[in-house]
Amino acid sequence: PLPAMAYEERVRSLADTVQLYRQDASGWRSCKRTNEVSIYWRPSTEFSGNIGDVCVPEAVWKCLKPEAGGLRTKWDQNVKDFELIETISDTISICRTITPSAFMKIISPRDFVDVVLIKQYEDGTIASAATNVEHALCPPQPTYVRGFNYPCGCFCIPIPGEPGKTQVLTFFQTDLGGYLPQTVVDSFFPSSMAGFYSNLTKAVKTVKT
């Protein structure tokens, strides 16, 4: 594995990059809406795909926290397993996410290796940000297509005047790798993210009860 400082350098601007996505309202166009979620995207500056923006009315950090043995694998159909590869510090870790086949098995199982940063802001917002890295303890495996997450993040934002309620704002720009046609990718992500937040809403209700 690389020295800890190498990963710390990798995430030095990560939180600021994702925060800029949150602040920049230009160029977004709607691609899907449901009663629970609004999904937008615009061309990514990181790779030849799109960056997605998802906003939902309520959620819980406990359901979204990126941790091995956490709740994510219990409710998220897009996550088969989540592994901690290395702990760099209290707020930085190297993680591997494994996803199952999807889209009627047109998309085969993937795995993603990311450096993950957890950050808390003064207004009570908690954010997780991630981007792809290489790690000696987690080389590509023949049973999975290696995918790549470019700077992405999830913000859990307390709603002023509504105790116990949280707005969740997510930015994702994922290169699934392999040789998928762009039409398949463009069809997969909006439906996948809508299902993701529908399942999240159900999971939050379960946690609250």
C-alpha positions in Angstrom: 0.0 0.0 0.0 1.0 3.6 -0.5 2.0 5.8 2.4 -0.9 7.4 4.3 0.2 10.8 3.1 -0.3 9.8 -0.5 -4.0 9.1 0.2 -4.3 12.2 2.3 -3.0 14.2 -0.7 -5.5 12.5 -2.9 -8.4 13.6 -0.8 -7.0 17.1 0.1 -9.2 18.8 -2.5 -11.9 16.1 -2.7 -14.3 17.6 -0.2 -13.9 21.1 -1.9 -14.5 19.6 -5.3 -17.7 17.9 -4.3 -18.8 21.1 -2.4 -18.3 23.0 -5.6 -20.8 20.6 -7.3 -23.2 21.5 -4.6 -22.8 25.2 -5.0 -22.7 25.4 -8.9 -26.3 25.3 -10.1 -25.5 25.8 -13.8 -25.9 23.3 -16.6 -28.0 20.7 -14.8 -31.0 19.2 -16.7 -33.7 16.9 -15.4 -33.5 13.3 -16.5 -36.0 11.6 -14.1 -38.5 12.6 -11.4 -40.6 10.5 -9.0 -42.6 11.4 -5.8 -39.5 10.7 -3.8 -36.6 11.9 -5.9 -35.4 14.4 -8.5 -32.5 13.4 -10.7 -30.4 15.7 -12.8 -27.2 15.4 -14.8 -24.7 17.4 -16.8 -21.5 16.5 -18.7 -18.6 15.6 -16.4 -15.3 17.4 -16.5 -13.6 14.3 -15.1 -14.4 11.7 -17.7 -16.5 11.2 -20.8 -19.7 10.6 -19.0 -22.2 12.5 -16.8 -22.2 13.8 -13.3 -25.5 13.0 -11.6 -27.3 15.1 -8.9 -30.0 13.5 -6.7 -32.1 15.3 -4.1 -34.6 13.6 -1.7 -36.6 15.0 1.2 -35.5 12.8 4.1 -32.8 10.2 5.0 -30.5 9.1 7.8 -26.8 9.1 7.9 -26.8 5.7 9.6 -28.3 4.2 6.4 -25.8 5.8 4.1 -22.6 5.7 6.1 -19.9 3.9 4.1 -18.7 1.2 6.5 -18.1 -2.6 6.5 -21.0 -4.4 8.2 -23.2 -1.3 8.0 -26.8 -1.0 6.8 -26.0 -0.2 3.2 -25.7 -3.8 2.0 -29.0 -4.7 3.7 -31.2 -2.3 1.8 -29.3 -1.2 -1.3 -29.8 -3.6 -4.2 -26.9 -2.0 -6.0 -24.4 -3.0 -3.3 -23.6 -6.7 -2.8 -20.7 -6.1 -0.4 -18.6 -3.3 1.1 -15.1 -4.0 2.3 -12.6 -1.9 4.4 -9.2 -2.3 2.7 -7.2 0.2 4.9 -7.8 2.8 7.5 -5.7 5.9 6.9 -7.1 8.1 9.6 -10.3 8.8 11.6 -11.8 10.4 8.5 -10.1 8.7 5.6 -10.3 5.0 4.5 -9.8 2.8 1.4 -12.9 0.8 0.6 -14.0 -1.7 -2.0 -17.6 -1.8 -3.2 -18.9 -4.8 -5.0 -22.1 -4.5 -7.1 -24.2 -7.4 -8.6 -25.2 -7.9 -12.2 -27.9 -5.4 -13.3 -30.1 -4.3 -16.1 -31.3 -7.8 -16.9 -27.7 -9.0 -16.5 -26.5 -6.8 -19.4 -24.3 -5.2 -16.8 -22.0 -7.8 -15.2 -20.8 -7.6 -11.6 -18.4 -4.7 -10.9 -16.1 -3.7 -8.1 -14.9 -0.2 -7.2 -11.9 0.8 -5.0 -12.1 4.3 -3.6 -10.5 6.6 -1.0 -13.4 7.8 1.1 -13.4 11.0 3.2 -16.0 11.7 5.9 -16.4 15.4 6.8 -18.7 17.3 9.1 -19.6 21.0 8.5 -20.4 23.7 11.1 -24.1 23.6 10.1 -24.3 20.0 11.1 -24.1 18.6 7.6 -22.2 15.3 7.3 -20.7 14.4 4.0 -19.0 11.4 2.5 -16.8 12.0 -0.6 -15.0 9.4 -2.6 -12.8 9.0 -5.7 -11.1 6.0 -7.3 -7.6 4.9 -6.3 -5.3 1.9 -6.9 -4.3 -0.3 -3.9 -1.9 -3.1 -3.8 -4.2 -5.1 -1.5 -7.0 -4.9 -4.0 -5.9 -5.5 -7.6 -8.5 -6.2 -10.3 -10.1 -9.6 -10.2 -11.2 -11.8 -13.1 -14.7 -12.3 -11.7 -15.4 -8.5 -11.7 -15.2 -5.6 -14.1 -13.3 -2.8 -12.4 -15.3 0.4 -12.4 -14.2 3.9 -11.5 -15.8 6.5 -9.3 -14.7 10.1 -10.1 -15.1 12.7 -7.4 -18.5 12.0 -5.9 -20.3 12.7 -2.6 -23.3 12.5 -0.4 -24.4 15.4 1.8 -26.8 14.8 4.8 -28.1 18.3 5.4 -30.2 19.1 8.5 -33.5 20.9 7.5 -33.7 24.2 9.6 -36.8 24.3 11.7 -37.6 20.6 11.2 -35.8 18.6 13.9 -35.0 15.0 12.9 -35.4 15.6 9.2 -32.5 15.5 6.7 -32.1 16.5 3.1 -29.9 14.2 1.2 -28.0 15.5 -1.8 -25.9 13.1 -3.8 -23.4 13.7 -6.7 -22.2 10.7 -8.6 -20.0 10.3 -11.7 -19.3 6.6 -12.3 -17.5 5.0 -15.1 -18.8 1.4 -15.2 -15.8 0.2 -17.2 -16.0 -2.6 -19.7 -17.5 -2.2 -23.1 -21.0 -1.0 -22.4 -22.8 1.1 -25.0 -23.5 4.6 -23.8 -27.2 4.1 -24.4 -27.2 1.3 -21.8 -25.4 3.5 -19.3 -27.7 6.5 -19.9 -30.7 4.2 -19.4 -29.4 2.4 -16.3 -28.4 5.2 -14.0 -31.6 7.2 -13.7 -33.7 4.1 -13.0 -31.0 2.7 -10.7 -30.8 5.9 -8.7 -34.6 6.3 -8.5 -34.8 2.7 -7.1 -31.9 3.5 -4.7 -33.7 6.3 -3.1 -37.0 4.5 -3.0 -35.3 1.7 -1.0 -33.5 4.3 1.1 -36.8 5.9 2.1 -38.1 2.5 3.2 -34.9 1.7 5.1 -35.1 5.1 6.9 -38.6 4.3 8.1 -37.4 0.9 9.4 -34.5 2.5 11.3 -36.7 5.1 12.9 -39.2 2.5 14.1 
